[in-house]
Amino acid sequence: MAKYVYRFSEGDKDQKDLLGGKGANLAEMTKIGLPVPPGFTITTEACRAYMRDGQVPAELRVEVTMAMREIEDTIGRRHGDFHEPLLVSVRSGAKFSMPGMMETVLNVGLNDASVKGLAEFSGDERFAWDSYRRLIQMFGKTVLEIDGDRFAAALDAKKKEVGAATDVDLTAEDLKDLVESFKQIVRDESGREFPQHPREQLDMAIEAVFGSWNTERARLYRRRERIPNDLGTAVNVVTMVFGNLGETSGTGVAFTRDPSTGHSGVYGDYLPNAQGEDVVAGIRNTLTLAELEGLDPKSYAELMQAMRRLETHYRDLCDIEFTIERGKLWLLQTRVGKRTAGAAFRVATQLVDENLITMDEAISRVSGAQLTQLLFPQFDGEADRKLLTKAMAASPGAAVGEIVLDNAQALERTQAGAKVILVRRETNPDDLQGMIVAAGVLTSRGGKTSHAAVVARGMGTTAVVGAEEIDVDVAAQEVRVAGKVLRPGDVIALDGTTGEVFLGEVPVVDSPVMRYIADGLDAGLAASEDDATRELVLAVDRILTHADSVRRMKVRANADTAEDGRRARERGAQGVGLCRTEHQFLGERRTYIEHLVLAEGQEAREAALAELLPLQRKDFVDLLEAMDSLPTTIRLIDPPLHEFLPDLTELAVKVAVAKERGEVDERDVKLLAAVQRMHEQNPMLGLRGVRLGLKVPGLFALQIRAIAEATVELRQAGKDPRPEIMVPLVGSVRELQIVREEAEGILAEVGEAAGTPLDLPIGCMIELPRAALTAHRIAEEADFFSFGTNDLTQTTWGFSRDDVEGAFFADYLENGVLTISPFETLDGDGVGALVVAGVTGGRSTKPDLHMGVCGEHGGDPESIHFFHNAGLDYVSCSPFRVPIARLEAGRAAVMAGEDTTA
């Protein structure tokens, strides 16, 4: 029989699959002797059983009873006792952190009778009634699914009625009235009385937390973060400790290092006389932990000791929730803290310098996605700027956009192509849709641990929070600040690094990290304006340098021009993995393709090709010179020929109009006939790639000759060009064999004439399922393979990339068919299986066959790890993503457990 309930004394931090992150860490803190209130965790297995069967497992009730009685024996109070009641919180806790996405219910066990006992037991009547109104409010919203705005409106009305500025200003009598109002809301909205039996409250709360796993906002968050839907959440039942027992009590969140910058020190928020969600909800602006030291030196000292102990134990930045109950410190949660991209790199290198982790561990603590954020532009410090206000910098970046005040506005304006800034008093989990599409988030309330700050940091979205000078009036559709009235559609700019908010557009410039990546360490340091930025540039340099030293896979770039090649080389590319020669036929050169299409007979066709030869040779000379001494894979022309010709409909109309006017151009008539002859219903599966090379005699020969002559020219100039000839869309070994025979003949001819042998590698792309499955045969004629995962994805899924993403991908993501576009991150189960088959087949014929990937997936962090494990020798990506690929290739080697000391 499954065991569904684990006491905190029974688990540890390595059981996140079973106990969820929160439960595993509560067990770990209990294990190392930190002050954790007694409690237990209901496992994720129980949640999965609930989702499968539609009801809580029958044996769970018994296990909960046994665990509750143990808590009662430990505390010396009983759940439901009228005189000294034991109250508990019921909190979610999935394996992966989902801040604010699921539910929590506090003060479970209070009712009309025990609230009086709590008042007498605590000696604080106001505290007891405040706890009761919180229970009804949270229970009503979470368990009974009543609109939370009903309770918020009643609370605001009571404060207005009695002239209270904040919740804390309400008296015990005010709160008694509010409890009655809340109970009436429950009756009106649910058709039942608020449940008075403590065990009924507990059972209903547990089931509600299970149910919150599948709320729309939770599913949306998981889709964005790519968290599987079938994991389920654990439920933590914890003895209540009270931060709302007067001024000697409070609640807070602390970080062992600043999650925004990574700096060591004391960081966090504290609210006196407050409970649970008050801090992260951002409904009141908080005090700093430094101010806590002045209020309660003893608790502050204990907290500092616990923070240091936890950071040493986890060897990482820790995020800690705590409550002080009348001078007694309790720890309610810890986890490895979410942090900004800059903080991630700084903290990783700091921990190395403090001898807490190794450099291998350091590169596993950062990611390509975080490095991408550091490459984003930032505001130009020299530009004119109109400062509106300055508040807390919660998540870095430079964001410019139109003001929107809710989800609907955010979605409407972004769908219209606008950049938006979501402006709210404070965000809550229901604002997630707006936060996802927004370029930045601005709130007038909350601190660095508020919902807005935590979620924005996790998503890499620029955020400024706690801007008290801003009055957000949603009803009037106004934002009032600094004597100005702004409305939706007005443009503002957020600096998530400084906390500044500007009116209007502000120009942006490259980040110091981008300058370092492009121009070297000295340039990056020169662009740094302060010590913190210099520290960041040095941290990134250390991490990237170590990643380069441990990675097995090389990183090349997709580059079609010499400028692309130089840009890639600056960013650390070790060659070109894909030169798309078709891009060199665009623009003015389209006319040469028309000449080729209209050529009648061999002589005319050869003349048309001869026109292109010097142009192609110059292209390759420039590119190979820019990539001197590095391998440069040149793909022979790939797309359908119609892409280089006039649009069929437009040309047909042009010819028809000309005939009507008696102004017929015979060239247009001939061109129309050729275009009609070559028209295809599905050109991406038609005459392209190797098929085009075989169909149009001399086309591939022209390109191969241009490569050969460019190589000779550069060698004679003392250069070291290293071209590789790649044949696209091969599906049969015979196709490659035909092209190879022609290529070897041309190379021998050009080499002999120049007096220099041209033994250039000739390989092919593996981008069709048949090619992957017959790789053992194709390898007989190939010197290398390059997996074209864009086309391999299209042909495996039967998706047309140009059509499906807009047509139905949104529905597929919504319904969980896909968790992310397979064109963005490799489909490991399907397309990935073909990659593995291609690698295995190719190397069964030639054990040392060189293999890489040149599709968009070559720059995707998750896909890079797959390619490493599949045994590829290199990835190729856009020049901008080369640094990301370098980092991820290093991380892949470390995380695969390979020996990085060799």
N, C-alpha and C positions, 0 to 999 in steps of 0.2 A: 504494500500500500504506500502511496506517495506521502511524503511528509511535507505539509504545506506551511508550517509555522516554525520559524527559527528564532530563539531568543538572541538578543544582541551578544550574549556571552558565547554563542555557538558558531558564529561565522567569522569571516575575515575579508580583507579587501580584494582577494583574488576570486571571490564568488559573485561577481557582478552579473553573470548570466542568470544566476538563480535568485540572488537577493536584490538585484538592481544596484546602481551606483550608490544611492543614499544608504540603503540597508547595509551594503558591504562595508562602507566607510564608517557607519555608526558602530558596526561590530568591531572594526579595526581599532577605533578610538577606545572602545570599551576594553579591548584586549590589551592595549598599552597603558591602561590605567588613567585615562583622562575622564573628567567629570561629565558623563553622558546620562541623561535621565533614563531610568529603566524602561524597557520596551521590547518589542518583537517585530519581526518582518514576516509578512505573508508573501510567499514566493511568486515569481513570474509564472511558474507552472500552474498555480491556482488561477491566475488571470487567464492563461491560455485555455484552461478547462472551462472557465466562465464564458470566454468568447466562443468556444466550440459548442458548449451545451446550452448556452443561454441562461444559465443559473449557477450560483455558487455551489461548489462541491459540498455534499452533505456533511462529510467528515470535517470540513473546515470549521464549522460552528463549534464542534467539540474541541478542536485544537486551540481555537481562540479562547474558549472558556478556560482551559488549562493554563494558557499563557497569562490571561488576565488575572487569574487567582495568584499566580506567582508574583506578579507586580504588586497586587494588593498586600501580599504577605511582606514583600520587601519594603513598601512605602508605609504600611501600617494604616492605610485608609482603603475604603471600599468604593468601587465604581457604583454610583447610584445611592450612596449613603446620604441621608438628608442633613447630617450634622457636619461631617468632615469629608466631603465628597472627593473621590479620586477622579480627576478629569484627564482625558487623553486627546492627543491630536491624531488625525488620520491623514497621512500624507503619501503622495505618489512617489515613485522612485524607480525609473527605468534604467536599463543598463547604460544607455547613453543619455547625457544630460539634455533635458528639454525644458529650459528655464521658462516657467510660467505657463507651459502648454497644458499641463494636467492639473488635477484638483487637490486642494487641501481643505480639511475641515478642522477647526480648532475648538477646544472646550467641550468636546463630546462628553456627555454625561450630565450636563446641567439641565434643570427643569424648574418649574414654578416653585417647588419645595426646596430643592437643593441650593438654589441661588441664595436663599435666606441663610442656609447653613454655611455656605461659602462666605457670605458677608460676615457672619459671626466668627467663623474660624479664622478668617484673615484679618478681622478687625477693620475692614475697609469696605463699606457698603457700596461706594461708587465703583470700586474695582469689580465687585461681584456682578453688578448690573451691566457694567461695560462688557464683561466677559459673556454674559448671557445674550446681549444684543448682537455681539459678534457671532456667536454660535447660530442664532436664528438667521442672521444675514448670510453667512457662508453656507449653512445647511440649505437655506431656501434657494440660493442661486445654484449651488453645486449638486445637491441631491434631488431637490424638487423641481429643478430647472425653471425657476422663476427668473424673469428678467432682472438682472442686478441693478438696473437703473431705478427700479421701483424702490428698493431699499436706499440707494444713494439719494434719491429725491426726498425721501422721508427724513433722512439724516440732515440734509441741507436745510429742509424746511424747519426742523427743530432748532438747528443752530441759528437760523435767521430769526425765529420766534423769540428766542431767549437772548439774542445778541452775542452768541458765542463765536469767537473767531475760528477756533479749531475744535476737533473732537474732544480734546483734553479739557476744554472749558465747560463741557456739559457736566451738570451735577448729577448726583445719584437719582434725584427726583426726575430730572430731565431724561435720564436713561431708562427709568421705569416706564415713563410715558412712551419712550421710543420702542421699548420691548413690546408694549401693547400694540403700537402701530405696526410693528414688524409681524406680530402674530396675526393681525388682521389681514395684512398683505398675504400671508401664507394661506389663510382661510379663503380669501377672495380668488387667489390665483391657482391654488391646488385643490380646493374643495374639501380640505381636511384640516384638522387641528395640527399645530406643531406637535410632533411626537414627544411624549413626556417620559417614556420608558428609556432609560440610558442604553440598555442593550439593543433596543430597536434602533436608536440613533446610530450606534456603533455598526450594526449590520448593514443598515442602509448607506452609511458613509463608505464602508468598505466596498460595497457593490458600486457606488457612484464613482469611486476612484478607478475601479476596474473599467467602468463604462467610459471614463474620460480619456482612456487610451484611444478611442475611436471618434473623438469629437473632430469636427472639421478643421479646427485650428491645429490640433495635434497631428492630423494626417497631413495637412499642408506643411507643417514644420518638418515632418519626417521626409516628405517628398523632397523638400529643399535640401535637407541635410543627408539624404539618402540613407535613412535609418529603416531597416526592414519593418514591415507592418505586422509581422507575426511574432515579434519578441514578447509583447505584453509588458505590463508594468508590475513591479512589486508594490506592496502597500506596507507602510511603516506605521505602527501604532506605538505612540510614545507618551509617556507620562507628561502631562502639562507642567511646565514651569512658567512663571508669570512675570513678564516684563512690564505689566501695567498695574503693579502694586505700589504706585507712588513714585516719588522722585529718587528713591534709592534702588529703583528697578528700571529696566530698560531692555532694549533689544538692538542687535546690530549685526553687521556683516563686516568681516575683516579680510584683508589680503596680506599674505606674508611679503609681497612686493607689489608695487604699483602695477595694476593690470593694463594701464594705458601706456606707461613708459618703460616698465621693467625695473625702475629704480628701487634699490633697497630702502627700507624705512617702514614707517607705520602708516598704513593706508586702510581706510574703511569708513563706514558710516555708523552712527549711533543715535538712537532716539530714546530719550528718557520717557518713562511712563508710557510705554508702547508695547504692542504685541505683534509677534509673528510677521505677518505680511506687510505691516505698515512701512517698513524700510524699503523693501523691493517694489512695493506698489507706488512709491514716490508721492504719496498723498500729503506728506509733510516734508519740508526740507530738513536735512539731518545735521547733526553735529559731527565733528571729526573725532577720530580716536584720541587725538591730542587733548581735545576738550574733555573726553571721558577721564583722562588721567587726573584732571583737576576736580572732577566730580566724585570719583571713586578710585583713589590710588591703589587700593588693595586689589580690586577686581581687575584694574588695568594691568597691574604687574603679573597677576595670574594669567591673564589673556596673552601677554607678551611671551611668557614662558611656554604656554601651550602652542602658540604660533610657531615659535622656534622649534619646538619638539616635533610638530607636525611637518614642517618643511624639511627637517632633517630626516624624518621617517620616510616621507614620500619622495624626498630628493627633488622637489619641484615647488613651484609657486602654488600655494594652497589658498583656497577660498573657504572661509569659515563662517558659519552662522552661529550666533551665540545669544544667550539671554542672561541677564543678571536679575535675580530675584532677591530683593532685599539684601544686596551685598554678596550673594552667593552666585558664582559664575557656573553656567552650564553650557556645554557645547552641543549644538543640535544638528550640525552637519559639517562635513568637510569634503572637499573634492579638489582635484587638480584644477586650478582656476582657468577659466577662459581669459584670453589676453589678446591684445592687439598684435598685429604682425611685428611691429617694431619691438614691443615688449618680448615677444617670443624669441627673437634673435638675441636681444640683450641678456635676457634671463639665462638662455642656454649657455652663452659664453661666460657669464658670471659664475654659474654653477661649476663650470669647468675650472675656472680660476680659484674657486673655493674648495676644489678637490672633492666635490660631491658627485660629479658625473664625469665620464670620459668624453673625448671629442666624438667618438662614434655615437654615444648616447645623445650628444648635443645635436648632431644632424638629424637624429630621429625625433627630436623635440620640435623641429620646425618643419615647414612644408612648402611645396612649390606654390600653393595657393596664397600663403602668407607672403612669400617673396614677390608674387605678382602685385599684391597690394602696395608693397614698398616701391614698386616701379611706377606707381600712379603719379601723375603730375601734382604739383602743389601750387598754391597761390604765389604770384609774383610779388615779392616784398617791395619792389620799387614802384608798383602801380598805385594809382590813386584809389583809395578805398574809403567808403563812408561807413564808419563803425556804428552799428545800432546798439549792440550790447556785448558783453563778454560774460561767459558762464563756465561751466565745467566741461573740459575737453574729455569726452567719453569714448570716442572711437575716431581714429585719425583719418585724414583725407581732405580733399578740397572738393566740395560739392556746391554746384550752382543749379538753381531750378526755381520753378514757379511754386508759390505757396499753395498747398492743399491742406484741408482741415479734417479729412476723413478718408476712409478706404475707398468709397465710391468716387470721390474726386480724384484720388490718386490713380485709380485704375482707368478712369475715363481719360485723363490727360496723358498718361503714359501710352495708352492705346492710340492716342492722336499724335504720338511722336514727341511729346514734351518731356523734359527732365523736371522732376518735382521734388520739393522738400516737404515732408510731412511735419506739420506743426501741430502739437497737442499740448494740453495742460500736462498730462502724463499719459504714457501709453499703457495699454494692458494687452493681454494675449489676443483679444479680438482685433487688435490693430495690425496683426501680423501680415495680412495681405498688402496693406498700404506700405508697411516697412520693407517688404520684399521688393516692391517696384520702385520705391523712392531712392533718389540719389543720396539723400541725407535725411536725418531726423533731428528735430528741435523740440525740446519740451521746456515748459516754464517751471516744472517741479521735478523733484527727484535728484538723486546723487549718482555716483559712479557705480553703484550697485543696484540702481533702479532697473525695472524691466527694460526700459528703452536702451539703457547703457549696455546691459548684459547681452540682449538679443542683437543689437547693432554690432557689438564687438564680434560676436560669433559669426555674423554674416559678412563682416568686412565692410559694413555701411558706415559712412561718416555720421557722427552724432555729437550734438552739443546738448547738455541737459542742465536742469536747475537754473534756467534763465529767469530769475525772479522778476526782472523788470518788464517781462513780456506778459501781457494780459491777453489770453486766448479766449475769445468770445465766439463759440461755435454758433450759438443762436443768431447772433448779429452778423455772422460771417466776417468777423473782424479780428485783426491782431494789432493790439495797441502797444507801442514801444517808443520811447524817446520822443514823445510828443507827436508821433506819426501814427496814422491809421493805415494799415496794410490789409489787403483783401486777397482772396484766392486769385491767382494769376499774376500777382506781383512777384518780381524776381528778387531772391535773396541768395547770399552765399555763406556757407558754413566752413569754418576752419576747424576740423576735428582734432587738430594737434594743439592749437592755442585756446580753443573755446570761443573764438571771435565770430560774431555774426555781422555780416555786411549787407548794406542795401544795394541791390543791383548786381550786374555782372562784375566779376573780378577775373582778370586773365591769369592763366596758369603757366608754370614752367616745369621743366624736368626736375624730378626729385634728386637729391644728392646721391641716392643709391643708384639711380639710373645713370647719373654722370660717372659714377665709379664703374659701373658695369661696362659702359661704352668707352670711357676714356682712361680708366685706370684708377688706382687708389689715390694718387696725389690729386687728381681732378675731383674725385668724390669728396676728399677732405677739404679741398679748397672751396667747394660749393656749400660746405657745412657752416651754418651760421652760429652754432653754439656747441657746447661740449657734449650735450645729449645726442645731437645729430652726428657728430664726429664719432662718438661711441658706437652709434648704430652702424655707420659705414664700416668701421673696423670689425664689428661683430659679423656683418654680412661677409666681409672679405675672409675672415677666419673660417666661417662655415663653408663657404664655397670652395676655398682652397682645400679644406679637408675632404669635402665631397669629391673634388677632382682626384684627390690622392687615393681614394678607396674604391671609386666606381670601376666596374668592369666594362660596362657599355660605353662606347664613345658617343659623342653628340655631334651630329652634323646639322646643316641648315638647308631649308628649301630656299634656293636663290636662283632667280632667272636672269639677273643682270650683274654686272661688275659691282654696282653700288650695293645691291643686296648682299653680295659676297663679302664686300668690305665691312658692311654693317654686322654681318654674322660673325666674321672673324674677330671683330672688336669685342663681341660678346662671348668669345670663347669657343666658337664652333671649330671642330676638327676636320672640316671638309664640307662639301655639298652633297647631300643625299638625294637631292632632286632638283634638276634644272628642267623646268617645263618649257620645252622649245616652242610649243604652240604660242606662248605669250610673245615670242619674237616675231610672229607673223601678223600681229595686230596693227591697228593704225594704218599708216600709209602703205604698209606692205600688203594689205588686203588685195590691192590691184594685181600684185604678182600672182596671187592664188587664182584670181579670175583669169589671168593669162593662161595659167596651167589648166584650168577647167575647160577653157575654150579652145585649147590647142588641138588641132586636127592633124593626126599623124605623128610619127615618132620624131621627126625633125623639129616640128613646132613645139612639141612637148619638151624636148631637150633644150631648145632655145629659152623656153620659159623657166626651166630649172636653172639654166646657166645665169639668168638674171639674179636669181636668189643666192647663188653660191658665194659671191664676195660678201654679201650682207651677213649670211650665216657665219662665214669664216671670221668676220670682224667681231660678231657677237661672242664667239667662242674664244677668240684671242683675248678679248677684254676680261671675260669671266675667268678663264684659266690663269691669266696673269694675276688677277686679284686673289686667286686661291693658290698661288704658286706653292708647290711642294705638298699640297693637301689633295686627297682624293676628291674628284668632282664628277658625280654621276649625272650624265646627260641623258635625259629620256627623249627618245625619238617622238615625233609628233603624235599626239594621242587623240584629241577631241574629234567629233564628227566633222567632216569637211564642210557641211552646211553652215557651221558656225563662222566660217570665214567668208561666206557669200551673202549677198543681199537677202533680206527677208522675202520669202516667197510671195506673201500677200501684197506687200508694198511694191515689189517688182512687177507683179501681175497687173496691179492697178496702174502703175506708171506706163506699162506697155499698152494697156487698153485705152488710156486717155490719149496717148501719143497717136495710136491708130485712128481714134475718133477725130483728132485734129489734123490727121494727115502728116504727122511729123515723126514717122517711125524711125527709130534708131536700130539698125540691124544688129548692132552689138548687143543691145538690150534684149532683142528678140532671141538671139543665140544664147545669151546668158540665162534668160528665163527658161528656155528649153532644157538647158543643162541643170538648172536648179530643180526643175520639175522632175527630171530624170533621177536626180539624186535624193529627192525628198523621201524621208522615212517617218513612219508613224511613231517609232520609239528609237530615236537616234542614239541614245546612250547604250543601247544594246545592238546597235547596227554597225555601219561602216566606220570604224574608228580603230585607233591603235594599230596593232600588227596587221589587222585586216586591211586598213587603209594603205599601209606600206606595201602590201602584196597586190592590192588592186590598182594602185597608181604607180606604174613602173618608174623608177628613178627617184621617187620622193625620199625614201630612206637613204638611197645611195648618195643623194645630194647632201644630206645631213652628216652621214658618216664621212664623206670626203671633206666636208668643212671642218669636222672635228680633227681629222687626220692632218690636214694642211695647217690648222691652227697650232696643233701640237708641234709639228715640224718647225714652224716659224718661231715659236717660243724657245724651243730647244736650241735653235741656231742663234738665238739672242742670249743664250746662257741661262735660261730659265728652266724650271723643273715642273712642267705641267703634268698632271696625273688624271687624265680623263678616263671615265668608265662609260661604256655605251650600254644603255638600258632599253630593252624592247618592251613596249607596253601591251597589256591585255592579252598576253599569251594564254591559250587554253590547251594547246597541243604541242608536244615536243617537235613535231614536224614544222610548225610555224616558225619556231625559234631556229630550227636547223636551216631553213631556207634563208632567213635573214642573216644568220651567222656566216653561212657560206659566202654570201654577197659581201658582207662586211670584211671578212678576212681577205677576200680578193682585192678590195679597195685599199685596205691598210697595207697589204703587201706591195701594191702598185705605187702608192704614194711614198711608202718607206724606201722602196728601191730607188725611186727617182731622186729622193733627197739624200740617199746614202745613210739612212738611219732606220733600224728596225722599229716597227710599230706593233708591238705585242700588247695591244690595249685590252683590258678585261671586257668581256661581252656577257651581259647577264640579262635578266628579265624581271618584270614585276609579277608578283603572285597576287592577283586581284580578282580571280574568278574561282568559285568553289572547285571546278574541275582541275584547275592548275594546282590548288592546294592538295587535292586528293591524288594527283598523278605527279607530285613533285619528284618522286624517285626517278621518273622517266625524264622529266624536264631537266633535272640536274645533270643529265648526261651531256647536255649542250650548253649549260650555263656556268659561268665563272662566279656568279653571285646571284642572290635573290634579294629583291626588295619588296616587302609586303605593302601593297597599296590598299590600306584598310578602308578608305572611303568607298571605293568601288566594291571591295570585298563585302562591306556592310550592305551596300545597295543590292548586290546580287544574291547575298545570303538571305536577307530579309524580304527581297522583292520590293524594296522601297525605292522610289525615285526621290533622291535627296531634295531636288528643286521643288517638289510638290508636297511631300507628306508632312513636312514640319509645320507648314501653315494649315494643312488640310485636317489632320486628325491627331497630331502628336499631343496637343493639349488634352484631348479626351483620353488618350492612352496613358498619359501621366496621371490624370485625375482618377482613372479607374485602376491604377496600379499595374497595368500591363507593362509599362516601362517606369523605371525610377529616374531615368535621365535619357536624353537623346543618345542613341547608339552611335551617332556621328560625332558626339562630343566625348564620350567615354566608351572604350571598346566593350562590346558585348562578349564577355569572357566565355559564357556558356556556349554560344553558337559560333560567332565569328572567331572568337579566341580558339575554339576547338579546331577550326580550320587552319589557323596560324600554327598551332602545335603540330597538326598533321603535316603541314608544309615543311616545318623545320625538321621533323622526324624523317619524313620521306627524303628530303634533299640530302640530309647528312647520312642517310643509309647508303646513298650512292657515293657521295663525296664527304667524308667525315670533317674536312676542314672548309667546307663551303661557307663563304662569307655571307652573312644575312643581316638585313636591317629592315626598318620600316620607314616609309616616307609620307604616310597619310597624316591628317590632322591629329590623329591620336598620338603621334610622336612627341607632341608637346603637352599632352594631358597627364597630370601626375599619376592618377590611378592606373592608366594604361601603361605608363612607363614601367611600373612595378610588374605588370603582367608580362611585358616584353622581356624584362630581365629574367624572370622565372622561366620563360619559354626558351631562353638561350640565344636570343638575338645578340648580334655584335654591336649594333649601334641603333640609335633613333635619329630621325631627321625631322626638324620642325621649323616654324617660321623664325627669322632672326630674333624677333622680340622675345620668343619663348626659350631661346637657347639657355639662358641662365637658370630658368626653372627646370629644364631638362637635365642640366648638369647636377643640380641639387638633388632632384628626384632619383637620378641614376645612382648617386652616392647613397642616398637613403635606402634604395632598393637592395644594394649590396649589403649594407649593415643589417637591415631588417630581415634579410634572407639568412642571416647568421653566417655569412662567409668570412673567411679569415682576411681581415683588412690590414694585417701587419706585414703581409708578404711584399 
